[in-house]
Amino acid sequence: MVKKVGIIGAGTMGSGIAQVAATAGCAVKLFDLNDAALDKAKVSLEKILNRLIEKGRIDSEEKNRIQGNIEYVKRLDALAASDLTIEAIVENLDVKKKVFHELEGYVSENCIIASNTSSLSIASIAASLKHPSRCVGIHFFNPAPLMRLVEVIPAIQTSEKIKSITQETIESWGKIVALAKDTPGFIVNRVARPFYGEALRIYEEGGADFATIDQAMKSQGGFRMGPFELMDFIGNDVNYTVTETVFKEFYYDPRYRPSFTQKRLSEAGYLGRKSGKGYYEYGEGVEKPIPNDDSNLATSIFERVLIMLINEAADALFLNIASAKDIDNAMTKGVNYPKGLLAWADEKGIDWCVNELDRMYDVYHEDRYRCSPILRKMKSKNQTFF
Ligand code: NAI
């Protein structure tokens, strides 16, 4: 049973993960090199818990219990008695390796050592340990206390026992676990690429402007945010880097090719909401552009992005990255998609999926639009995903 949890890095993710573990009743030690980060994490938790009291979700006793479960520590050796440690520091393999090396000198052999990395391979992190079989990826989504999904990623070195204890622990924290293979982007950051990439492609071809594409995805697809609104929200620098990393890690598979439009925005400092300008302007009193209300155009935009998302989800299943259920859970619980993509494929019909992809391939003759073999096979056998 995991009772004592050590968290390394008290930034956005580490402080959120600390809240989740403390709420679930674990004794948490939250460590950061930077004192200001620890102070900020403490103040921010106080605010979050006060808001939960205002909303009637918790009472002050519960607030005290959660706060009492977190100790803010300034030394890594304070994590020595942990059953599980989760690292959420800067996304740099060399820095992470150094921290793990030091950590392994303090903790017992039974301690699970996990990383919240979004883009590094768990195998490369595990390789820095004396006991690599205890290493696992535990990938939370931002904000960690609100997003139900956690991807659990065993490396090729990870033992079955560590994998199952990790899964049970994270589920006992009230989260939905999707087990993912140790491949670039795991599930969510891989399957979601076409939401941005195909939207950018439509724009670059002059198919529609940002507002029209965003509106189409919301009105026809039920997405909470359109792709350009979401990229502005995430930050064009951050979103571009994820795309570029996935592209490189997949040995430059054209399906993941980044877009110059986004690269230029990022280079110009048009990062989105945080810089006041991205695809849209965010100044005081600035009016949002009006989308084109042609419903045929909206349908074709939505269907083009959807089919690319479905193809990516189907291909992830084809390559055994995760189960069909976990792929669908990942997208609905990790990034709030209105439906699982494989369930959506069933609803639209596998025939429709294959025909749409083949139609696009006929137009472009680009590898980007190749239909996943699993869809073609399912079509010939008249199968569905669920
Ligand atoms: P952040 O920049 O908000 O926080 C990182 C914290 O780590 C900082 O407080 C920093 O002082 C501390 N730190 C840096 N080096 C350290 C060291 N050697 N020892 C102890 N503390 C150290 O970063 P964020 O966004 O929380 O990301 C952390 C990790 O989580 C990264 O690996 C990132 O890829 C991953 N991640 C981030 C998500 C996001 O949406 N921000 C989502 C999922 C994963």
Boltz pocket constraint, residues with backbone or C-beta under 6 A from the ligand:
constraints:
  - pocket:
      binder: B
      contacts: [[A, 8], [A, 9], [A, 10], [A, 11], [A, 12], [A, 13], [A, 14], [A, 31], [A, 32], [A, 33], [A, 34], [A, 37], [A, 87], [A, 88], [A, 89], [A, 90], [A, 91], [A, 92], [A, 95], [A, 99], [A, 116], [A, 117], [A, 118], [A, 119], [A, 139], [A, 140], [A, 141], [A, 142]]
      max_distance: 6.0
